[in-house]
Amino acid sequence: MVLRFIEGVGDKTINIVLEFFEALKFIFLCITHMLIPASYNPAMRMVLTKQIYFTSVGILPLFSMMAMFFGSIIIGIVIVLATEYNLEKSIGSIIINFVLDEFSPFFTALLISLRSGTAINTEIAVMNVNKELNTLKQYNIDLIDYLFLPRIISGMISVTSLSIVFAIIMLSSGYLFTLFYMNMDLHTYQNLLLGAVEIQDIVMLILKGLAFGFVITLIPIYSGLKTTHSYTAIPISVLNGMVKLFIAIFLIEVLSLVIQSI
């Protein structure tokens, strides 16, 4: 009985280690192809353009409305709390740090993962079950260049650019609250924010956008590739992929907080 238990633990440990190194190998291959100019052939660029449109342009109207809604409310809450604790002089830095470093990239990552992460996972899983991936291989089509790389790069570009757009709209809509609550004119509000913006805030926004975009597309792709050849396995693959994706997003967020605190 004890021997079987030890064997079971050993088998699970070996499988986890092997899967971990297999995932690292896949990540290495994707990054390597990303750095090779030959990967950016016309077919790849066409797919990349379509993916960018689907991921970022198509969601822009809804995304802008949500940024305006959250901007006026959340910045209003931040200003009220800062006023209650006599932190009026630090309002600009508090708003900039919260919007640029934390909320904007994190909220964008969650929204894109729910919209595009599930779609990518389902798409790759269906192609895997239908043997479409094997068909592409038989025609000597590189799956990484044609299928995976456009989605990964699109995710990185889309999350980063949408995070910047979200931050701009959110900060702009926050002026409405300062106008009615603090009777602050637009010029004063602009100087308040511009005086608080630092290079590391912009760098952190871009780096987090790139990191979020990378995992938001890579994890669903890898999860779809691991789908067994059965249609009933597709929902399980999507569920497992989304769980791993949200864990990765929170790990990146925690890591960024640790780096900023150093």
C-alpha positions in Angstrom: 0.0 0.0 0.0 2.8 2.4 1.0 4.8 1.3 -2.0 1.9 2.1 -4.4 1.5 5.5 -2.8 5.2 6.3 -3.2 5.0 5.1 -6.8 2.0 7.3 -7.5 3.7 10.4 -6.0 6.8 9.6 -8.0 4.9 9.2 -11.3 3.0 12.5 -10.8 6.2 14.3 -9.9 8.0 13.0 -13.0 5.0 13.9 -15.2 4.9 17.4 -13.8 8.7 17.9 -14.3 8.5 16.6 -17.9 5.5 18.8 -18.7 7.3 21.8 -17.2 10.4 21.3 -19.4 8.2 20.6 -22.4 6.5 23.9 -21.8 9.8 25.7 -21.4 10.9 24.1 -24.7 7.8 25.4 -26.4 8.3 28.9 -25.0 12.0 28.8 -26.2 10.9 27.8 -29.7 8.3 30.6 -29.9 10.8 33.2 -28.7 13.4 31.9 -31.1 11.1 32.1 -34.1 10.1 35.6 -32.9 13.7 36.8 -33.3 14.2 35.2 -36.8 13.4 37.6 -39.6 12.5 34.7 -41.9 9.5 34.0 -39.7 7.8 37.2 -40.9 6.8 36.0 -44.3 3.8 37.4 -46.2 1.4 34.8 -45.0 2.4 35.3 -41.4 2.0 39.1 -41.7 -1.4 38.7 -43.2 -2.5 36.5 -40.2 -0.9 39.0 -37.8 -2.8 41.9 -39.2 -6.1 40.0 -38.9 -5.3 39.0 -35.3 -4.4 42.5 -34.3 -7.7 43.8 -35.7 -9.7 41.0 -34.0 -7.9 41.5 -30.6 -7.7 45.2 -30.3 -9.5 47.2 -33.0 -12.8 45.2 -32.8 -13.0 45.7 -29.0 -12.1 49.4 -29.0 -15.6 51.0 -28.7 -16.6 48.8 -25.7 -13.1 49.1 -24.3 -13.3 53.0 -24.5 -16.6 53.1 -22.7 -15.4 50.9 -19.9 -12.3 53.0 -19.5 -14.4 56.2 -19.2 -16.7 54.5 -16.7 -14.0 53.1 -14.5 -11.9 56.2 -14.9 -14.4 58.6 -13.5 -15.5 56.3 -10.6 -12.1 54.9 -9.5 -10.2 58.1 -9.8 -13.0 59.7 -7.9 -12.6 57.2 -5.1 -8.9 57.7 -5.0 -9.3 61.5 -4.8 -11.9 61.2 -2.0 -9.7 58.8 0.1 -6.6 61.0 -0.5 -8.6 64.1 0.7 -9.8 62.3 3.8 -6.3 61.3 4.8 -4.8 64.7 4.0 -2.8 63.5 1.0 -3.9 66.3 -1.4 -0.3 67.0 -2.4 0.2 63.3 -3.4 -3.0 62.9 -5.4 -1.1 63.2 -8.8 1.5 60.5 -7.9 -1.2 58.2 -6.4 -3.4 58.4 -9.5 -0.5 57.9 -11.9 1.0 55.0 -9.9 -2.4 53.3 -9.6 -3.6 53.8 -13.2 -0.3 53.3 -15.1 1.4 50.7 -13.0 -1.5 48.6 -11.8 -5.0 49.0 -12.9 -4.7 49.8 -16.6 -2.5 46.8 -17.6 -4.1 44.4 -15.2 -7.7 45.2 -16.2 -6.7 45.1 -19.9 -5.1 41.7 -19.4 -8.2 40.3 -17.8 -10.5 41.6 -20.5 -8.3 40.4 -23.4 -7.8 37.0 -21.7 -11.6 36.5 -21.4 -12.2 37.6 -24.9 -9.2 36.3 -26.9 -7.6 33.7 -24.6 -10.7 31.5 -24.7 -11.1 32.0 -28.4 -7.5 31.0 -29.2 -7.6 28.0 -26.9 -10.8 26.8 -28.5 -9.5 27.4 -32.0 -6.3 25.5 -31.5 -8.0 22.7 -29.7 -10.6 22.2 -32.4 -7.9 22.3 -35.1 -6.0 19.6 -33.1 -9.0 17.4 -32.7 -9.9 17.7 -36.4 -6.3 16.8 -37.4 -6.0 20.2 -39.1 -2.6 20.7 -37.5 -1.3 17.4 -38.9 -2.6 18.5 -42.3 -0.6 21.7 -42.1 2.5 19.8 -41.1 2.1 17.5 -44.1 2.2 20.6 -46.4 5.4 21.6 -44.7 3.7 24.7 -43.1 5.5 25.8 -39.9 2.9 25.9 -37.2 4.8 28.3 -35.1 5.3 30.9 -37.9 1.8 30.5 -39.4 -0.4 29.9 -36.4 1.3 30.6 -33.1 3.6 33.6 -33.7 0.9 35.9 -35.2 -1.3 35.3 -32.2 1.5 35.8 -29.7 2.8 39.0 -31.3 -0.8 40.2 -31.7 -1.4 39.7 -28.0 1.7 41.6 -27.0 1.0 44.5 -29.3 -2.7 44.6 -28.5 -2.5 44.4 -24.7 0.3 47.0 -24.6 -1.4 49.4 -26.9 -4.8 48.9 -25.2 -3.3 49.4 -21.8 -1.9 52.8 -23.0 -5.3 53.8 -24.5 -7.1 52.6 -21.3 -4.7 54.7 -19.1 -5.2 57.8 -21.3 -9.0 57.6 -21.4 -9.1 56.8 -17.7 -7.0 59.7 -16.7 -9.0 62.0 -19.1 -12.3 60.9 -17.7 -11.0 61.4 -14.2 -11.0 65.1 -14.8 -14.8 65.1 -14.7 -14.7 64.1 -11.0 -12.0 66.6 -10.1 -14.0 69.3 -11.8 -17.2 68.8 -9.8 -15.7 67.5 -6.6 -12.6 69.8 -6.2 -13.5 72.5 -8.7 -10.2 72.0 -10.4 -9.6 73.5 -13.8 -8.2 71.4 -16.7 -4.8 73.2 -16.7 -4.2 72.4 -13.1 -5.3 68.8 -13.5 -2.9 68.4 -16.5 0.0 69.8 -14.5 -0.9 67.6 -11.6 -0.6 64.5 -13.6 2.3 65.5 -15.8 4.3 66.5 -12.8 3.7 63.0 -11.2 4.6 60.9 -14.3 8.0 59.3 -14.2 9.9 57.2 -16.8 9.6 54.1 -14.7 5.8 54.4 -14.7 5.7 54.3 -18.5 8.4 51.5 -18.6 6.4 49.4 -16.2 3.2 49.9 -18.2 4.9 48.8 -21.4 6.7 45.8 -19.8 3.6 44.6 -18.1 1.6 44.9 -21.3 4.2 42.9 -23.2 4.3 40.2 -20.5 0.6 40.0 -20.1 0.1 39.8 -23.9 2.7 37.0 -24.2 1.1 34.7 -21.6 -2.5 35.5 -22.7 -1.8 34.0 -26.1 0.9 31.4 -25.4 -0.8 29.6 -22.6 -4.1 29.0 -24.5 -2.1 27.9 -27.6 -0.1 25.4 -25.5 -3.3 24.2 -23.8 -5.0 23.7 -27.1 -2.1 21.6 -28.4 -2.4 19.3 -25.4 -6.0 18.5 -26.1 -6.7 14.9 -26.6 -8.3 13.8 -29.9 -11.9 14.0 -28.7 -14.5 16.8 -28.9 -15.5 16.3 -25.3 -11.9 17.2 -24.3 -12.2 20.7 -25.8 -14.1 22.3 -22.9 -11.7 20.7 -20.4 -8.8 22.1 -22.3 -10.2 25.6 -22.4 -11.0 25.4 -18.6 -7.5 24.2 -17.7 -5.9 26.8 -20.0 -7.9 29.7 -18.4 -7.0 28.5 -14.9 -3.3 28.5 -15.8 -3.7 31.8 -17.6 -5.2 33.6 -14.6 -2.5 32.1 -12.3 0.1 33.5 -14.7 -1.5 36.9 -14.8 -1.6 37.1 -11.0 2.0 35.9 -10.7 3.1 38.7 -13.1 1.2 41.2 -11.1 2.8 40.0 -7.8 6.2 40.0 -9.4 5.8 43.6 -10.7 4.8 44.7 -7.2 7.9 43.0 -5.7 10.1 44.7 -8.3 8.6 48.1 -7.7 9.1 47.7 -3.9 12.8 47.1 -4.3 
